[in-house]
């Protein structure tokens, strides 16, 4: 059985979860806490990033790499368009989100969550035991500096840039999807999956494993409210409702094709 080593609340991890679910791939999930994950993940890949997919005893990381492997091993339903031009477009959109927009948006998300250490622990420790979440919440204030440093949160200008990236991304998906409802052609593809996963971090659609734990901390709710009326946010909610098929996450083996 495949094993996914993941964070529960991360756009890159959500990309791979979504691909696994949409392709009905039997697998097992193991959720880690950001920070304490370092030793576990480094022992598997020599790096520190998630998601990590273990297949046939071999660990691979990076959401794009993992999804390419899944696309080859489990080709249906396809996430890469057959038409060469649309395929190239879909991959370019994925790269744009993965390499540029998502990391910039993430700064705003993490900075806002860090204002409420208990809620930060509730988000990233969702599914963990209460004592584990409590211990994690106690550590978060002391680790905040490292979280900010590791994600390029260097001051007000970096947060302003994160908000610009959010608007840029929302504007892009709203305009790009205005004709067909999708970003690369007229069917769901890796482009939609990557963009919706990234924007789910600020839109928090109810049809998403990354919908916010309740009650939502006031600073984070204010961030979500900032973008909730944007046409791009409506696109994210529609894509999740139509294509996600999973409104919560889990640890352990899959027991059905959609949860």
N, C-alpha and C positions, 0 to 999 in steps of 0.2 A: 504494500500500500504506500502511496505517496504521503509524505508528511510536509505540511506547511508550517514553518516557524515564522511567527508574525507578531506585529503590534495590532491591537484591535482597531485603533483609531489612527490610520495613516492612509493617505491617498494611494501610495504605491502598494501597500498591502491590500487595500480594497480592490485595486486593479486585478491582482492575481486571484483573490477570493472570487471576484465576480466572474473571471474567466473560467475558473474551476467549476463554479456553480452553473454557468450558462452551458458549459460543455458536459455537465453531469458526470464529472470525474470523481470517482470514489477516492477519498483522501482523509487524512487525519490532520487536525489543527492543534497547534501548541502555541499559546499566547505568552509573550514575554513582556516585562515592564521595561520601558525605555530607561537606559542607564544600567540597571542590573543585567540587561541583556548582553552586555559587551563581551564578557568572557565566553558565554555560550556560543554566540554567533562567530566570534573570532576563531574559536576552536574548529568550527565547521568550514569556514570559507577563507580565513586569514584576513577578513575585513570585518566591519562592524555594522553593516547595513542590513536591513530587512526589506522585503521578505526573503526567506530562504526556502527553497523547495528541495527536499531530499528525495531522489528517485534512484532506485537500484543501488543504494548506498553512496550515491554521489550527490553532494550539496551544490546547488547553484543559487546565486543571488542576483538581484536586479530584476525589477518587474518586467522590463522589456524583454530581457533574455529569457526569463521564465515563460512568458506568454508566447514567445516564438517557439520554444520547445513544446509547449502544450499544443500550439497550432499544428506542428508537424506530427505529434504523436496522437492527438485527438482532433482531427481536422473539421469535425462538424459539431455545431454550426460554426461556420467560418467567421473569424474576426477580421481577416484581411481580405479586402475586395479582390475579385479575380481580374478585373480590368486594371491594366498596368498603371494608367494615369490615376485612377482612384486609389489604387494601392499606395502609390507614391505619395499622394495627398494625405491619406490616412496616417501613414507613418510620419510624415512631416508634422502633422497636427499633434500626434503623440509626442514627438520629440520636443515640440514647442512647449507643451505643457510640462512634460517631465523635466526638461533641462532649464526652463526659464520661469514660466508662470507659477508652477506649483511651489518651488522653493521660496519664491518671493511672497506668495500668499501665506505660506506656512509661518512666516515670521510674525504676521499679525495674529494668526490663530494661537500660536504658542505664547506670545507675549500676553495676550488677553487671558488665556488659561492660567498663566503663572501668577496673575493677580489674585487668584483664588486657589491656593495650594490644595485644599480639600477637594475642590472640583476637578483640578488637574489630575489628582489621584483617582477620582471617580471615573473620569473619562478613560485614562490609559490603563487603569486597573479594573475596568468593568469585567465582571465574571470572576474576579479573584475573591478570596475570602475577606471578611471584614477586617480581621487583624492585619492581613497583608496590605490592604488598602490604607488602613490607619497608619501603619509603619511607613508606607510609601509617602503619605501626605506629610508626615513629620520630616522626611528627608528632602522633599521638593524645595523648600525655601533655601536650603543650603546648596542645592544643585542648580538653582536657577541661573547662576552666572555661567555655568558650563553649558546649559541648554541654550542660552542666548548666544554665547560665543560660537558654539557648534553650528548654529543656524543663521549666523550673520546678522543677529539683532544687535546693532551697534549704537543705536540711539534713535531719536525722532525721525531722522531722514530715512533710515532703513524701514521704519514702520510706514512712513508716508509712501515709500516705494511699494510696500506690500499692498497698501490700499489701491494704489494705481494699478498694480497687477491684477487685483480682484476686479476692478472696473473694466480693465482691458480684456480680461478673460470672459467676463459676463457679456460685454458688448460683442465680442467675437462670436460666441456661440449663438447669441440671439440673431445676429446678422447672417451668419453662415447657415443656420438651420431654417431661415425664413422661407425658403423655397420648398424643400423636401421634408423638413423636420429633423434631418440628420446632417452631419458635418462633412461626410465624404460620400456623395451619392444619395440614393434613396433607401438604404438599409442601414441597420445598426452595425457599427464596426468598431475597431480598436480606437478610432478617433473619438467616437462618442463615449466609449468606456473610459478612456484616459481623461477626457475633459470633465465628464460628470463626476468621476471619482475625485478629481482635484477640487472641483467646486462644491462637492458635498461637504467639505470641511467648513465652509461658511454658510451653506444653504441648509444643511441638516435635514434632508427630506425624510419624511416618516417611513418611506419604503426603503430604508437604508440601514445596514448594520452600524453605520456611523451616526444615526440619529442620537441626539444628546441624552445622556442619563438625566433623570428627573430627581429633584427639581434642578432647573438650570441656573447656574450662578448668574447674577444680574449683569456683570460686565460681558459675559459671553453671550447672553441673550441679546444684549444691546448690539453686539457685533452682528449677530445673525439678522436682527431686525433691520440693520442698516441696508442690507442687500435683498431683503425678502421680496420687495415689490418689483425688482428689476426683471425685465423680460428674460434675461439669461437665467435667473433663478427659477422662473416658471419652466424654462426648458429643462433644467436639471430635475425638477420635481416630476415632469412628464416622462423623462427618460427612465428615471428610477421606477416609476409606477408601471411603465410598460415593459421594462426589460430586466429589472433586478431580481425580483422573485425571492428576496430574502430580506427580512426586516430586522433580524438580530443575528449576532454572531454566536459562536460556540467553541468549546474545546473538545477534543476527542475525535472519534471517527464520524464520518458522514453517515446518516441513517436514512436520508432521502435525497432526491435530486435537487429539490428546492426546499429551503427551510423558512 
